Each structure stands twice: as C-alpha cells, then as structure tokens.
Amino acid sequence: LGVVAAFGAFVLGVVTKVPRHDRDWYPHLSRLPHVDLADGIFSIAPYGDWTYTEDAPKDTVWTAVPPHRISDVRRVWFVMEPHPGLPLMAHTFVMFEFGEGDLVGLTIEARKETREKYSALAGAFNKYELMYYWASPRDLMTRRAVMMDRELYMYPLALSQAEAEAYLTALLNKTISIERRPRFYNTLTSNCTNELAKAAGLAWDPAFVFTGGADKALYRLKRIVGEGGFEAVHERARIDPRVRQIADLPEADFNAALVAAASD
C-alpha cells in the first residue's frame, strides 16, 4: 500500500504540475525570445550571441535579429551533436541561411533551472519546460565544439523554397505560442528532434525519439542527400574541427566561414 500510495502521489504531482516561465533558469536559457511576425517579415529579441572558451562562457551577449523577409531564406542547415558514449542519443538544431554571413540559429531545449542536470528519464515526467532558443550559429556551435568538446555534423537540407519558407514560419509560430503559453519538454514526444520534425510535417520515425539516428533517418527520407551513401555523407559533414579554428571570428565572418566549410 505504501508503494501504491507513493506511486499515486508521484503521478498526481506529474499531471498537476503547471509549466511556468518564471523560474531560476540556467543563465543562457534565462531569456525567453520574443518573435514579431507580420506580412512575411519577422524579427527576434532577445537573441543569444554568447561565445565560449574551453572552460566557460566568454562573452554573454544578447542581441536581436533585425527584420528579415521569410521569402529571403536561401537554405536550411541541420546540425547534429552526438552524445559521447551513447550512440542512440544526440542533440539536433537548425540554422536558416539568408545570405553570406547572415545565418539565424534555433535550438529546442529542455529549459533547465540553475543547478539542474538533464535527465532523459526525468524529462519524460514534466521535469523541464520547453524552450525555443534562437541564437547565432557562433553561440550554438562554439558552446558545443569549444567548451563541451563535442563532435558536430552539419548538413544542408534538401527543401524546396516553399518548404524552407513554411518550415521557418512554423518554427517562428511555435516560438510565439510558447511565449504565450508555457509547455513542458518531453523526452518522448517533445524533444529537440521531434519538435523539429513535427514543424516540418514529417511522419513519425523511431529516430525522432532515439535521436542518434536522426541524420540517417533524414538521409533515408531524402531530406539529406549526397553521393557515396550515408557514411560518406556523414563523414563529409563533420564540422567541429573547423568551428574550433574560426571560433574567435566576428559573427558575420564566422557564419561565412562556417557555410563555406560545410559547402565544400
């Protein structure tokens, strides 16, 4: 009876917990982005542009994305960060390219409170809120490649112009929705990868839960393309060594060098 009562109390706590924006958040997740979207033009603020050393954040800068036309998007990039020692898992995020040196990044995060650590198990039980964190590629890439010493793989997505515009619009609208009404992150149904997949209208795939296979699934779906089979495409997509080389460049120069390296 004690076990049943404890389990019942746990379930009740999960289902009655209310998502909130006003917690003591981890610093780089502390500012919720606001999107203005009208007549095919969007802007975003605050927009993260942090930089990182091997030990810690270096410049904790918040800026803004000035007005952009959605119709000016040229290409969408998919980035994958495999989890060290756990091939089934990875973090994924996207970047929208508008012109040389003009990239806008988005990562979907379990919004952790100060001193919290991520747990996939806890993430299935309303432990974390969901956050759409818009930030510069320099922020997203140097955090992972420089400070966390992670591998990164960067792929151009095979999308038509209409698909790229619809995808960007869907993710902007989801950001607006979360600002208005907080949501919980969920390891199984609302993680970084399946939130991106749902916005793209993709059918469910096991790789959107076991996210370490996300790039291979997108290759199978012909959203990532290239010659020589998936392993060759995957090998060519590795970008973290280049990120470390260009980490200290100004934002526009960093973006241009990143795209040039990924396009080779």
Secondary structure, DSSP 8 states (H G I E B T S, - for coil): -HHHHHHHHHHHHHHH----S-S-B-GGG-S--EEEEETTEEEEEEEE--EE-SSSEEE--EEEEEEEEGGG--EEEEEEEE-TT-TT-EEEEEEEEEETTEEEEEEEEEE-BTT----TTGGGTT-SEEEEEEE-HHHHHHIIIIIS----EEEE----HHHHHHHHHHHHHHHHHHHHS--B-BTTTBSHHHHHHHHTT----GGGTSGGGHHHHHHHTTSS--TT-HHHHHHHTB-HHHHHHHTTS-HHHHHHHHHHHHH-
